[in-house]
Amino acid sequence: MTILVYAAVAVSVLIFVAATVTRTVLYARSPIHLRWELYPVPHERPDRAAHGGSYFEESEWWRCPRRRRLRGELAVMVPEILFLDALRKFNRALWYRSFPFHFGLYLGAGAGFGLLVTAAVGRLAGTAWLAGPVERLLTGVVAVAGWSGLSLAVLGAVALLHRRLTDAALRAYTTAGDVCNLLFFAAALGVLGAGYVLRPAGSPDAWSLAAGLLSWDTSVEVPPLLATGIVTTSALLAYIPLTHMSHFIGKYFTYHAVRWDDAPMGEGGKVSAAMAEYLTFRPTWAAGHIRGDGTPTWAEVASRNPAREARR
């Protein structure tokens, strides 16, 4: 049983990392997206960003040096990633369900990472440094983050599932995959929590499990219910980047490569060269106004006037 648990965790982490890197490279190599040109752009100067201005306000802007403010972007991205700020502003009812779910996952991931790091340092430096106040502090922080994250994620998953099944507007966009994903989260995390709470006396705690995993200590006996929870949660971890739930990767590109991309066409020649290549592609879209049967190039499609052709 212990070997199975260790193997499940190790394989799931490898799949998660490999799938995340693969999808990131795929997004990075994708053709340039149509720019939204929505302002304000947070990497602009504060006085411009305040009223939605841009460096295009400058005379001969193409000659002016461009200065991007990372602090301005972080001021938007951090609240959006951690607190789903846009959802809170524009769909508060859904935010009450989605925020606990996502924030719970963040807390749980942070607790798990902290647990492994502490166990690794303990293996290298010895457990003496954990004695006393340091041990109590670390144990308390990890326990609070872990249990809070587990509880919030399960409650959020159930709340989102209820919303998808009962809200008529949202139900129209709900697929069987959406329902299965939320059930997967609720079941895997629920079994994990139940397995830890109900483990028999004398069973290893979280610290012992983490240390045993890092050293591949097969003498650690994992109770069946807890082992089931760990294996199921590991499978969930590997599953996430293989599905549309990998939007945590795509969010970076959505903001930086679509909403906030205001680089001029001639900058470095990269954008101009890429656009020239894209215009040679031969689309196969079925839409009537595109008429993309794989014969005309994008340049030919873009130069057409569908309205004028329809009047002929």
N, C-alpha and C positions, 0 to 999 in steps of 0.2 A: 504493500500500500504506500509506504513512504517513498519508494523509488518512483512509483507512478506520479505521486504528487510533485516531487522534485522535477521529474521529466516534463510534466505538463506545464509547470511554471517556466522552465528554461525554454522550451519550444515555443510557448506563446509569446514570450518576450522577443525571441529571435524573429518570429513571424511579424509581430507588431512593428519592430524596428525596420525590417526589410520592406514591408508593405508601405510604411510611412515614407521611407526614403524613395521608393519607387514611384509612389504617387506624387511626391514633391517634385521629382525630376520630370515627370510627365507634365505637370502643370507648368513648370518653368520653361519647358521646351515647346509648349503649345503656341499656336500662332497668336499674334497680338490681338487682344480683344478690342471690340468697339469701345472707344472711350465714352464715358458718361458725361464728362465735363460738368460735374456738379460741384458747386462752390458753397461754402468755403473749403479750400484745400488746407489742411492743418499745417503742412510744412511751409506755408507762406509766412511772411513777417506778421507778427501779431496785429499790427494796425490794418493790414490788408485782410487777414483772415476774419477780423471782427465784422467786416461788412461784405465779405464774400469776394474780395478783390483778388488780383493775381499779378504776376510779373508782366502780363500783357498790357498793363496800364502804362508801362514805361515807353517813352519814345524809343524807337529802334530797339525793342525788347530783345531781339535776337542777338544783339551785340552785348547785352548786359550780362554780367556773371550771375549764374543762378545759385542761390543759397537755400538749401533745404534744412529745415529745423526739425531734427529728430525729436526734440522735446515736445514740439507741437503735435507730432504724430502719436507719440506715446500718451499724451494727454487725452487722446480720443480712443486709442486702441486698448489701453489698460482697462478703462471702465467698460468698454464694449465686451472684451474677452471675459473679464471676471464677473461683471454684474449684468451683462446683456442690456446695456443702457438704451439702445435703440428700441428694443422690444418693450422695455419699461415705459418709454415715452409714448409709443404708438399703439401698443396692445397690452394694456396693463393686466387684463383678465388672463391672458395666456402667460404673461410674465410670472404671475403668482405660481404657476405650475412649472414653467420651464426653468426659472432661476434656481429653485431648490435642487432640481435634478442636476443641472450642470455644475452648480457650486458644490454640491455634494460629491460629484465625481472629482472635482479639483481637490477637495479636502482629502478624499480617500486616496487619490494618487499621491498627494503630498505626504500623507501618513505612511503609505507603503514605501515610498522612496526614502523617507527619513528613517524608517525602521531598518531598511537594508544598509543604508550608509552607517548608521550607528553600530549595527552588528558587524559590519566590515571593519570599522575602526577598532571595535572591541577585539576582533580576531587578531588584528595587527599589533595593537598597542597594549593588549591585555584588558581585562575587565576592571582593573583597579581604578582607572580614571572615571569609571561610571559610579563609583561608590559615593554615597552621601547626597548632597543637594543636587549635583549634576544628574544623577540617576533619577531622582524624584522629578526633576524638571522635565527631562526628556521623556520619561514614562508618561507623565501627565499630559504633555503637549501632544504626543503621538496618540494617546488614548482618546483625548478630547477630539482631535482632528479626525481620527479614524471612525469613532462611533458617530460623531456628528455627520461626517460625510456619508457613511453607510445609511443612516436614518434618512437624511435629506434626499439622497439619490433614490432610495426605494419609494419614499412618499411622493417624490416628484414624478417618478415613472408611473406610479399608479394614478396620480392626478392627471398626467398627460394622457394616459390611456383612457381614463374616464371622459376627458374632454373630447378626444377624437371619436369616441363611440356615441356621445350624446349631443354634440354640437352639430347641427345640420350643415352649417357652412363648412366646417372643418372636415366633416365626414366625407364630403365630396372629394376631398384630396387625400383621403386616408386609404392606403393599400394594405393588403394582408401582411406585407413586409414590415410596414410601420407598426402594426399591432404586435407582430412576432418579436420585433426588436425590443419594444417596451416590456413585453412579457419576459424576454430573456434577461433584461437588466433586473427587473423586480425579482425574478426567481433566483438568479445566480447570486445576487447580493443578499437576498433574504436567507438563502440556505447558508451562505458564508457566515452571516451574523448569528443565525441560530446554532450552527455547528460550533462556533466559538463559545457562545453562552452556555450551551448544554454539554460541553465536553466533560468527561468524567474527571473526578478529582485526581490530581497527579499528572494530568495530561500537559504537554508542553504549552507554554504561553506564546505570544506573538514573537517575543525576542528570541526564544529558544528555536522556534520554527525558522526565523530568518537566519540565525547563526547556523542551524543545521543545513539549510539550503545552500548557503555560501560554502560550507565545508563538505557538502554531500554526506552528511552524517546519517547513515541509515539506522542508527540505534534510536533515533527519535521516533517515537510511536505516535502517529497521527490518527485520532479517532475517525471512524468511518464517515460520520455526518460532516465533520469539519473537512475531511479529505475531499468529500463530494463538493462542498462549497468552494474549496480552493481550486479544484480541477475545473469546475463549471465557470468560475470567475476568470480563470486563465484562458479558457476557450473564448469567453466574451472579449477579453483583451485582444486576442489574435483576430477576432472577427470584425472588430470595429473599423480598422483602416481598409478592410476589403469591401466595405459597403458605402452607401451615401452618407453614413455617419462620419466619414472622413472629412466632413466640412470644416473641421477644426484646422485642417491643412489648407483648404481652399480659401478660408477667410482672409489670410494674408494676401493672396493674389487678388482677391476681389477688391480689397481696399487699395493696394499699392499698384496693381497693374490695370485696374479698371477705373475706380473712382478718383484716385489721386494721381494718375499718370498724366502729367502735363509737360513731358519732355518735348522739345521742338523736333520736328521731323529730321532736321539736319544734324542733330546732336550726335557726333561720332560716326554718322553715316549708317548706323546700325538700323535705325527705324526705317529710313528710306530704302535701304537694301532689302529689308524684310518685306516691306509693302510691295516693292517691285516683284518680288518672288511670289507673293500671295496673289497678285493680279494675274498670274499665269495659271493658277489652279483652275480646274474644270469642275464646278459644283454639280452634284447630282440631286439637288433638292427637288421634291415633288411639288412645291408650291407653284401655283399657276403664274404668279407675277415674276418668278425667277426663271422658269422654263429651263431648269438645270438638268438636262438629259446627259450631261457628261461631255457635251460637244463644245459649247461656248465657254470661253474663259471668264474669270471674274471681271476682267476689264471690259469685255463685251457686254456682260450682264449689267454692269454698273452704268454703262453708257446708254442703255435703253431707256425709253420712256413708256412704261406699260400703259398709262392712260392714253397716250397718243396712239399707240398701236391698237388699243381696244376700239378706238373710234374709226379705224380704217375699215 
